[in-house]
Amino acid sequence: MKRVLTFLAIMLLPLSVMAMTPVSDQTLSDVTGQAGVNINADLMMDIAIGTMAWGDADGITASGSWPTWGTTADGGYVGVTGFDIDGLRIKARETDTYHEYAAPAQLKPITIDVATDPNIYDGATFVRFGLGSLQITMGALDFDVRLGTDAATLAASGNLLGVVSIGAMGIYIDPKSYVDIFSDGTCGVNIAMDIEIDQFNIGYVSWGDTDGVTNTGMGAMPWMAAASAGYVGLANLEIGGPITVSGQLAIDVNTAYAGIYSHGIVGTDAGAAPVSVVHIQFGSDVYSDPTLGAADLFSVLVGPITAEVKLDGVAALDGANAGTLGDIYISSFGLDIYGGSWVDIWAH
């Protein structure tokens, strides 16, 4: 019996070694039925949020030496109220054929895997979120944009700037899309992505003024009635695929006395204090995934964009008296952010 067990152990040893070998990027994408998580769902929901506001408690304060505009200690809030999404559905693509998609052959669930490959991100362990052949649709979305002195009363007494309305929407994600998250060996988050959207459709996007004209300007001629609502926006908006987003982002947070953002020298300048900054860097010339192509660019590519520019008395821009100002056509759009480009965000 011992000889049998020894023989089995010897035979199984190569399999154990193979199981411990880091999987390649392509293998990771193709693996099914092994360690990792598959997620497939068909969810339909309505979402309602009363108020979402951004507040500035101390109003306008000095930030650096320039410009020398006035300051005020009275703060306020800007935000949206009555945020409603109707008929939001998240499911796998089953019937569309955008960008030659074919189900069930290309049907793919959402996946979560963790891998290490010496040829990817210099051997750093990373988590990969495969977005799957996902379809996201929505019936309608609308909300009010307001300004006010208090977040709790923004909906009731805030100044209404306008109403945003978005019609039926559909987003169709290509099954090869993924997002990787890893570390470069220091504390911080690195995000690499290769996302492709095969099609993006929106029925309409409109901005509304619910009380019409409130001032008539100079002169006595009553050019128009003042109490009628109106909307301006884009109807039949279609952003053709494929829409691709690829490249890397690095996000770090630092706190320091030194540097151009510092508030002075401790012990010399009154009120000197360290400054905390969020640093977002685009692209990378060090950590690269061969499947991303040029690793030193963060790229966004969009296919043809078409829409009708309309004015109407209803948010959907489909009323009997809707006026068409013209058509929009953009053959393509490309954005390449060079590696090493960055954005810093801090408080003042």
FENVEN-V679726 format. One record per residue. N is the residue number from 1. SS is DSSP state (@ for helix, = for strand, . for the rest). PHI is phi as a letter, one per 20 degrees, with the letter a starting at -180 (none if undefined). NEAR is the number of other C-alpha atoms within 8 Angstrom. Layout:
# FENVEN-V679726
n=N ss=SS phi=PHI near=NEAR
n=N ss=SS phi=PHI near=NEAR
This chain:
# FENVEN-V679726
n=1 ss=. phi=none near=4
n=2 ss=@ phi=f near=5
n=3 ss=@ phi=f near=6
n=4 ss=@ phi=f near=7
n=5 ss=@ phi=f near=8
n=6 ss=@ phi=f near=8
n=7 ss=@ phi=f near=8
n=8 ss=@ phi=f near=8
n=9 ss=@ phi=f near=8
n=10 ss=@ phi=f near=8
n=11 ss=@ phi=f near=8
n=12 ss=@ phi=e near=8
n=13 ss=@ phi=g near=8
n=14 ss=@ phi=g near=8
n=15 ss=@ phi=f near=8
n=16 ss=@ phi=f near=8
n=17 ss=@ phi=f near=8
n=18 ss=@ phi=f near=7
n=19 ss=@ phi=f near=6
n=20 ss=@ phi=e near=6
n=21 ss=. phi=f near=6
n=22 ss=. phi=g near=8
n=23 ss=. phi=e near=9
n=24 ss=. phi=f near=9
n=25 ss=@ phi=f near=8
n=26 ss=@ phi=f near=6
n=27 ss=@ phi=f near=8
n=28 ss=@ phi=f near=10
n=29 ss=@ phi=f near=7
n=30 ss=@ phi=e near=6
n=31 ss=. phi=f near=7
n=32 ss=. phi=c near=4
n=33 ss=. phi=m near=4
n=34 ss=. phi=d near=5
n=35 ss=. phi=f near=5
n=36 ss=. phi=p near=8
n=37 ss== phi=c near=7
n=38 ss== phi=d near=8
n=39 ss== phi=c near=7
n=40 ss=. phi=c near=8
n=41 ss=. phi=b near=7
n=42 ss=. phi=c near=8
n=43 ss== phi=d near=8
n=44 ss== phi=c near=8
n=45 ss== phi=b near=8
n=46 ss== phi=d near=9
n=47 ss== phi=c near=9
n=48 ss== phi=c near=8
n=49 ss== phi=c near=9
n=50 ss== phi=f near=8
n=51 ss== phi=b near=13
n=52 ss== phi=c near=8
n=53 ss== phi=c near=9
n=54 ss== phi=d near=7
n=55 ss== phi=d near=9
n=56 ss== phi=c near=8
n=57 ss=. phi=f near=7
n=58 ss=. phi=d near=9
n=59 ss=. phi=m near=11
n=60 ss== phi=e near=10
n=61 ss=. phi=d near=9
n=62 ss=. phi=f near=7
n=63 ss=. phi=c near=6
n=64 ss=. phi=m near=4
n=65 ss=. phi=e near=6
n=66 ss=. phi=c near=5
n=67 ss=. phi=f near=4
n=68 ss=. phi=e near=5
n=69 ss=. phi=e near=4
n=70 ss=. phi=f near=5
n=71 ss=. phi=c near=8
n=72 ss== phi=b near=9
n=73 ss=. phi=e near=8
n=74 ss=. phi=e near=8
n=75 ss=. phi=e near=12
n=76 ss== phi=a near=12
n=77 ss== phi=c near=14
n=78 ss== phi=c near=11
n=79 ss== phi=a near=12
n=80 ss== phi=c near=12
n=81 ss== phi=c near=14
n=82 ss== phi=m near=12
n=83 ss== phi=f near=14
n=84 ss== phi=c near=11
n=85 ss== phi=d near=13
n=86 ss== phi=d near=11
n=87 ss== phi=m near=11
n=88 ss== phi=f near=14
n=89 ss== phi=c near=12
n=90 ss== phi=c near=12
n=91 ss== phi=b near=11
n=92 ss== phi=f near=14
n=93 ss=. phi=f near=11
n=94 ss=. phi=c near=7
n=95 ss=. phi=d near=6
n=96 ss=. phi=f near=7
n=97 ss=. phi=c near=7
n=98 ss=@ phi=g near=9
n=99 ss=@ phi=l near=8
n=100 ss=@ phi=m near=5
n=101 ss=. phi=f near=9
n=102 ss=. phi=c near=10
n=103 ss=. phi=e near=9
n=104 ss=. phi=e near=6
n=105 ss=. phi=g near=5
n=106 ss=. phi=d near=9
n=107 ss=. phi=f near=13
n=108 ss=. phi=b near=8
n=109 ss=. phi=f near=13
n=110 ss== phi=f near=13
n=111 ss== phi=c near=13
n=112 ss== phi=c near=11
n=113 ss== phi=c near=11
n=114 ss== phi=c near=9
n=115 ss== phi=b near=11
n=116 ss=. phi=c near=12
n=117 ss=. phi=c near=14
n=118 ss=. phi=f near=9
n=119 ss=. phi=e near=9
n=120 ss=. phi=c near=13
n=121 ss=@ phi=l near=12
n=122 ss=@ phi=l near=10
n=123 ss=@ phi=n near=9
n=124 ss=. phi=f near=13
n=125 ss=. phi=f near=10
n=126 ss== phi=c near=11
n=127 ss== phi=d near=11
n=128 ss== phi=d near=13
n=129 ss== phi=d near=11
n=130 ss== phi=e near=14
n=131 ss=. phi=f near=14
n=132 ss=. phi=m near=16
n=133 ss=. phi=e near=16
n=134 ss== phi=e near=15
n=135 ss== phi=c near=13
n=136 ss== phi=c near=12
n=137 ss== phi=c near=12
n=138 ss== phi=b near=14
n=139 ss=. phi=f near=11
n=140 ss== phi=a near=12
n=141 ss== phi=b near=12
n=142 ss== phi=b near=12
n=143 ss== phi=a near=12
n=144 ss== phi=e near=13
n=145 ss== phi=d near=13
n=146 ss== phi=c near=15
n=147 ss== phi=c near=13
n=148 ss== phi=a near=13
n=149 ss=. phi=e near=9
n=150 ss=. phi=b near=8
n=151 ss=. phi=f near=10
n=152 ss=. phi=f near=6
n=153 ss=. phi=d near=9
n=154 ss=@ phi=g near=17
n=155 ss=@ phi=f near=11
n=156 ss=@ phi=e near=5
n=157 ss=@ phi=c near=7
n=158 ss=. phi=f near=11
n=159 ss== phi=f near=8
n=160 ss== phi=e near=8
n=161 ss== phi=e near=9
n=162 ss== phi=r near=11
n=163 ss== phi=c near=12
n=164 ss== phi=d near=12
n=165 ss== phi=c near=15
n=166 ss== phi=c near=14
n=167 ss=. phi=e near=13
n=168 ss=. phi=g near=12
n=169 ss== phi=c near=14
n=170 ss== phi=b near=12
n=171 ss== phi=c near=12
n=172 ss== phi=c near=14
n=173 ss== phi=e near=15
n=174 ss=. phi=f near=13
n=175 ss=. phi=f near=12
n=176 ss=. phi=e near=10
n=177 ss=. phi=f near=13
n=178 ss== phi=b near=12
n=179 ss== phi=c near=13
n=180 ss== phi=d near=11
n=181 ss== phi=c near=11
n=182 ss== phi=b near=11
n=183 ss=. phi=d near=12
n=184 ss=. phi=e near=11
n=185 ss=. phi=o near=5
n=186 ss=. phi=d near=5
n=187 ss=. phi=f near=7
n=188 ss=. phi=q near=10
n=189 ss== phi=d near=11
n=190 ss== phi=d near=12
n=191 ss== phi=c near=11
n=192 ss== phi=d near=11
n=193 ss== phi=b near=13
n=194 ss== phi=b near=12
n=195 ss== phi=d near=14
n=196 ss== phi=c near=12
n=197 ss== phi=d near=13
n=198 ss== phi=f near=14
n=199 ss== phi=a near=15
n=200 ss== phi=b near=13
n=201 ss== phi=d near=13
n=202 ss== phi=c near=14
n=203 ss== phi=f near=11
n=204 ss== phi=a near=15
n=205 ss== phi=c near=14
n=206 ss== phi=c near=14
n=207 ss== phi=d near=12
n=208 ss== phi=d near=13
n=209 ss== phi=d near=11
n=210 ss=. phi=f near=9
n=211 ss=. phi=d near=10
n=212 ss=. phi=m near=10
n=213 ss=. phi=f near=10
n=214 ss=. phi=d near=7
n=215 ss=. phi=b near=5
n=216 ss=. phi=d near=7
n=217 ss=. phi=m near=4
n=218 ss=. phi=e near=4
n=219 ss=. phi=n near=4
n=220 ss=. phi=e near=4
n=221 ss=. phi=f near=4
n=222 ss=. phi=f near=6
n=223 ss=. phi=f near=5
n=224 ss=. phi=b near=5
n=225 ss=. phi=f near=7
n=226 ss=. phi=d near=9
n=227 ss=. phi=d near=8
n=228 ss=. phi=d near=10
n=229 ss=. phi=f near=11
n=230 ss== phi=b near=14
n=231 ss== phi=c near=14
n=232 ss== phi=c near=12
n=233 ss== phi=r near=12
n=234 ss== phi=d near=12
n=235 ss== phi=d near=14
n=236 ss== phi=l near=11
n=237 ss== phi=f near=14
n=238 ss== phi=c near=11
n=239 ss== phi=d near=12
n=240 ss== phi=f near=13
n=241 ss== phi=e near=13
n=242 ss== phi=e near=12
n=243 ss== phi=d near=14
n=244 ss== phi=d near=12
n=245 ss== phi=c near=12
n=246 ss== phi=b near=12
n=247 ss== phi=p near=15
n=248 ss== phi=c near=14
n=249 ss== phi=c near=12
n=250 ss== phi=c near=13
n=251 ss== phi=c near=11
n=252 ss== phi=c near=10
n=253 ss== phi=c near=9
n=254 ss== phi=c near=8
n=255 ss== phi=c near=8
n=256 ss== phi=b near=9
n=257 ss=. phi=e near=12
n=258 ss=. phi=e near=7
n=259 ss=. phi=o near=6
n=260 ss=. phi=f near=4
n=261 ss=. phi=e near=6
n=262 ss=. phi=f near=13
n=263 ss=. phi=e near=10
n=264 ss=. phi=p near=11
n=265 ss=. phi=e near=9
n=266 ss=. phi=f near=9
n=267 ss=. phi=n near=6
n=268 ss=. phi=d near=7
n=269 ss=. phi=d near=8
n=270 ss=. phi=f near=7
n=271 ss=. phi=m near=6
n=272 ss=. phi=f near=12
n=273 ss=. phi=b near=9
n=274 ss=. phi=f near=10
n=275 ss== phi=d near=11
n=276 ss== phi=e near=10
n=277 ss== phi=c near=11
n=278 ss== phi=e near=11
n=279 ss== phi=d near=13
n=280 ss== phi=d near=11
n=281 ss== phi=d near=12
n=282 ss== phi=e near=16
n=283 ss=. phi=m near=17
n=284 ss=. phi=a near=13
n=285 ss=. phi=d near=8
n=286 ss=. phi=d near=6
n=287 ss=. phi=d near=10
n=288 ss=. phi=c near=11
n=289 ss=. phi=d near=10
n=290 ss=@ phi=g near=8
n=291 ss=@ phi=f near=4
n=292 ss=@ phi=e near=11
n=293 ss=. phi=m near=6
n=294 ss=. phi=f near=5
n=295 ss=. phi=f near=16
n=296 ss=. phi=e near=11
n=297 ss== phi=c near=14
n=298 ss== phi=d near=16
n=299 ss== phi=d near=12
n=300 ss== phi=c near=12
n=301 ss== phi=c near=12
n=302 ss== phi=c near=13
n=303 ss=. phi=f near=12
n=304 ss=. phi=f near=13
n=305 ss== phi=c near=13
n=306 ss== phi=c near=12
n=307 ss== phi=a near=12
n=308 ss== phi=d near=13
n=309 ss== phi=e near=13
n=310 ss== phi=c near=14
n=311 ss== phi=c near=13
n=312 ss== phi=a near=14
n=313 ss=. phi=e near=12
n=314 ss=. phi=c near=10
n=315 ss=. phi=f near=11
n=316 ss=. phi=f near=12
n=317 ss=. phi=l near=16
n=318 ss=. phi=c near=7
n=319 ss=. phi=f near=9
n=320 ss=. phi=f near=4
n=321 ss=. phi=d near=6
n=322 ss=. phi=f near=11
n=323 ss== phi=d near=7
n=324 ss== phi=e near=8
n=325 ss== phi=e near=8
n=326 ss== phi=r near=7
n=327 ss== phi=d near=8
n=328 ss== phi=d near=9
n=329 ss== phi=c near=8
n=330 ss== phi=c near=8
n=331 ss=. phi=f near=7
n=332 ss=. phi=a near=9
n=333 ss== phi=c near=10
n=334 ss== phi=c near=8
n=335 ss== phi=c near=8
n=336 ss== phi=d near=8
n=337 ss== phi=e near=10
n=338 ss== phi=f near=10
n=339 ss=. phi=g near=13
n=340 ss=. phi=n near=9
n=341 ss=. phi=f near=9
n=342 ss== phi=b near=8
n=343 ss== phi=c near=7
n=344 ss== phi=d near=8
n=345 ss== phi=c near=7
n=346 ss=. phi=b near=8
n=347 ss=. phi=e near=5
n=348 ss=. phi=c near=5
